[in-house]
Amino acid sequence: MVNDNQNSVCMIKLQDILKEVKSQFTNWTKPNVASLKKEFEIEQVKKGHEFWDDEKMFLHAAAKAKIVTISPSTDSQIQYRSHTKSFDNLLSLIKSYRSYPRYRNEDTLKALYDRFKTNKAMDMPIVIQFANGSKRIFAGNTRMDIAFQLGINPKVLLIQSKMIKLQDILKEAKSQKEIEAIAEEFITSNSYDKTHDCKQSTYEFVKWLKKTKGVESEVLLLAPPKEFKKFPGKSGDGDSHIFAIIDKIGIDFTANQFPGVTNPLKITSESNIPAEYKKIGGYYTSYPDWFPEETNGGKTFIKTTWSNLPSWMKTSGGIEDSKPI
C-alpha cells in the first residue's frame, strides 16, 4: 500500500520531471520547404480544403508567417485541436487516423515524447489565421498535445489565409443539418427523457450514439458562471453545464433551462458556442478554481470524451454507469 508520504514523493518527482523538460526544450525549428510541401499535400490537397489557391500561394504565405508561442488559453481558441491529456488518450486518437499503424503508431508516438525530453529538433506546428481572426490547426496537432502534456508552451508557425470560402460555409451548413437529423432521431428513441438534466441527457445521448452509430462524440463541460446572482441556475449558486459535440457542432438537449429559451434542443456551431452560451447562461467567464487539476491551473471549460471526464463529474448526480462508454 502506498502511503501519503510516498504519494507526496512521487508527485514531487513528477513535478521535477515536468519542470526539467519545460526548462530544457528549446529546439523548435521552422519547417523547411520540403516539409511545408508535404504538409500542404496531406492537409489541403488530400483533405479537399481550399485555404490557399495553390502550393505556391501557401509557400508564399509561409515565408511571411510569424512565429508565436501558444499558451493554454490561446490554444483553447484554436479550432480542430484535440487537447488530449495523456499518452494513452493521444494513442487512442491516432488509432482513428488513416495513417495508423503504418505511419503513426505507439512507437512513433513514444519517439516524439523522447525528442521533447532530449531536446532534439522539432518542426513547429502550423496554425492558420483567417482574415476574420479565427484560428485552426493545420499541421502538428500531436506535437502540440505532447508539448502541453509536458508543460511546454509550443512555438508555432502562424500562417495567414484568406477568409473561409462560401464552399466551406456550405459544408458546415450541410454538416449541421445532418447532426440535427441525428439529434431528432435520438429524441424519438427510448433513450431520451425530457425530464433528464443536462448531464443525464448528455450521457444517454453519448451512449445511444455509440450503440446505434458506432460514433463516440466529445462533450463540452462548462464551469459555472462567475455572475451567479444574474445566472443562478437550479442550485441558486450558478450551475455547470454539459452537452455533446459532434464534428465541431454542439448538441444541447436541455437548453430550455435557460431564461428565454423555449426549445430544449439547441444546435450550435462550436465557433459560436462561447458567445452564445455567455449570452444565455453567463458561461465563459473567469473561474480559475473550478478545473484546477484537469487544466493545469484552471479553465472555463473542458472538452473531451465522456470516459475522460473528471471522475467526480461522472460519478455524481445519480448516473449509475460511470464506466467508459
N, C-alpha and C positions, 0 to 999 in steps of 0.2 A: 504494500500500500504506500502511495506517495503522500508524504505529509506536507503541511503548509510551507515549511522551510525549504523543502525540495522544490515545490512549485515556484517559490519565490526565486530560487537559484536559477531554475530553468527559464523563467520569464526574463530575468536579468541577462542571462546569456543570449537569449533570442534578441533582446533589445540591443545588446552589444554587437551582435552579428549584423543586424539591420543598419545600425549606425556606421559600422565599418564599411559595408557595401556602399551605403549612400555617400560616405566621405571619399571612397576610393574611386568610384566610377566617374571618369571624366572623358571618356573616349567616344563620344558621339561624332560621327562623320557624315558629311554631306554626300548623298548618293551620287555616284559618277554617272556619266551619260548612259553607259550600258545598263546600269541598274534602273535608271529612270525609264529607258525604253522598255525594259522588261515589265516594270510596274504598269506602264501605260497599256501595254498589250494585254496584260492579265486583268487589270481593274477597269479599263474603259472599253477596249475593243471586244474582249471575250464576254464581258458582262453587259454589253449593249448600252453603256452610258454615253452621254454627249456633253461632258464637262468642258471639253475643248474641241475645236473643229477638227484638229488632226494632231499627229505626233509633233510636228514642227511647232505648232502653237503651244503645246504642252511644254516642250523643252524651252521655248522662249519664256514662258511664264515661270518655269522652274529656275531659270537663270536669274530672274529678278526676285525670287522668293525671299522672304525673311526667315531667319532662324529665331524661333521663340521658345521659351521654356514654359511648359504647361503645368499648372498647379492642379490639384484635385478639383478645386472649384471651377476652374476653366474647363477641365476635362468633362465635367458634368453637363456642359453646354454643347459638347461636340456630338453630333448625331452619328448613329451607327457604331458607337463604341460598346464593347461588351462588359467592361468593368468587373471581370472575374476577380475573385479574392484569394485564390489558391491554385497550386499546381493542378490538383485534381479537377477543379472547376474548369480550368483552361484546357486541360486534356479532353474533357467531355465536350467542350465546344469545338475543338479542332477535329474531333471524330465526325462531326457533321459536315465538314468541308469535303469537297470533291477531291482535294489533293491528299486526303488521308487514305491509306497509310503510306502511299508511295513517296510523297514529298514531305508530308508532315506526320509525325508520329511521336511516341513517347521519348525516343532517343533524341530526335531533333529538338524537342521541347527542352529536355534536360540540357542539351548543348547550349541553348540560348541562355538559360539561367546561369550556366557556368561562365559564359562570355561576360555577363554582367559582373559576376563575382571575382573574375580575374582581370577585369578592366581591359578586355580585348575590344577592338574596334567594332562599332555597331552603327549600321546605317540609320540615320534619323527616320522616324516615321514621317509620312506625308499627310498633311491635313489641308483640305480645300477650304478656302474662304470665298463665299459667293458675294456678289455685288450688294445683296441685301444685308450682309453682315453675318449671316448664319454660317456655321462650320460643320463639316463632316469628315470622318476619317476616310482617307483614300487608300493608304497602304501602311502597314505596321501596327495594326491593332494588337497583335500578340505581343510585340515588343513593348508597347505602351502598358499593357496589363502587367507584364512581368516587372517593368520598371516601378510602377506604383506599388506592386506587392512587396518589392524590396526597399521601399521608402525613397525611391529616386523620382524626382520630377523630370520627365523626359524632355529633351530638346527635339523639336520637330521642324520640318520644312513647311512653312505656311505659304501655299501657292494660291494665287488669285484665279478665280474662274468667273465666267460671265454669269448673269442671273440664270436661275433654273429655267429651262425652256418650257414652252407650252406642253410639249410631249411628256415631260416629267410630271407636270401638274395633272395631266390626263391619266397617267399611270397611277398616280396616288389616288385620284378620284375613283378609278376602277377598283383599286385595292380596297378602298373604304366601302364601296358598295358590296363587295364580296364578303367583307367582315361583318357588315350589317346583316347580311343574309345568315351568316353563321350564328350571330347573336340571337336573331329571331328564332332560329331553329332550336337553340338552347332553351329559350323562353317557353316554347311549346312542348319541351320534353318533361319527363317526370323528375328530372334532377333540379328543376327550377322551382323555387318557392318565393313568392313575392314578400313573405314575412321575414326572410333571411336578412341579416345585417350585411354590411359590405364585405366583411371577412368571410362569412359563411357562403355568401353567394359567389365570391371570387374562387374560393376553394372548390365549390361544387362545379363551377364552370371549367376550371383548370382540369379537374378530374374527368369531367364529361368530354372535354376536348381531346384529352389524351386517349380515352377509351374509344371514342367514335371516329376521330380524325387521325389519330396517331401523331398528334402535334403537341408539343409542350410549349405553352405560352410563357411569357415573362409576366411578372407582376410589379406594380409600382406602389410602394408603401410611402405615404406622405406623413411627415411629422405633424403634430397638432399645430394649429395656427398660434402665432405669438399673441395676437389680439383676441384672446378667448372671450373677452367680455362682448366683443362685437360678433364673434362666431363661437357661441358657447357649445354647440352640438348637443347630443343627448345627455352627456355627462354634466353639462354646465360649466366644465373646465376646459373645453376645447378638445376635440376628438381627432385621433389619427384617421386616415382613410386609405383604402386599398382597392385596386381594381386591376384587371388583366391588360396586358399589352401584346398585340399580335402585329408583326410587320410594321412597327412604328406607329400603331394606331391603338389608342386606349379604348377599352370596353368597360363601362361602368354600369352595373345593374341596379344601383341604389342611389342614383343622382337626385332622386326626388326628396331625399332627406335634407337637401339644401333649400333655403328660402328662395322662392320664386321659380324653382324648377319643378315642373309637374310630371314629366315623363321619367320613369325610373331608368330607362336605357339612355345612356349618353355615349356617343361615339365621337372621339376627338383625336385629331392628328397629334402625334407626340410633340411636334414643334409648337403647337398651340396650347398644350396642357398647362404649362406654368402660368400663362396669362389668364387662361380660362378658370383654373381652379383657385387662383389667387382671388379672382373676382367673386366667385360663388361661395367659396369656403374659407378664404383668408389664408390659404396654404402658400408655400414657397416664401416664407419669411424666416428670418434667422432664428434657429432654435438649436444651438450648438451642443446642448447636453443630451439630446434625445437619442442619437445614434453614436455614442462615443466610441464603442469598440469596433462596430462594424464598418465605420467610415473613417477611422484614424483621425478623430478629432471632431466629428460631428458634421452632419449634412442635413438638408431639409427633406431628403427623400432617400429611399433605397430602391434600386431597380435590379431585380434578379429573378430567379425561378422560385417557385413555391418551396421546393425542397431546400433551397439555400437561404431562406428567410431566417432571421434570428430565432432560436428555439423558443424564446419567450413569446414570440408572436404566433407561432404555430400551435403551441400547447395551451394558450389562454383562450377564453371566450367560448368554451364548450365544443370545440372541434375535436371529435373523438379520434380520428385517424390522423396522427401527426407524422406518420411515416412518409418517406418520399413517394410522390405520385408516379 
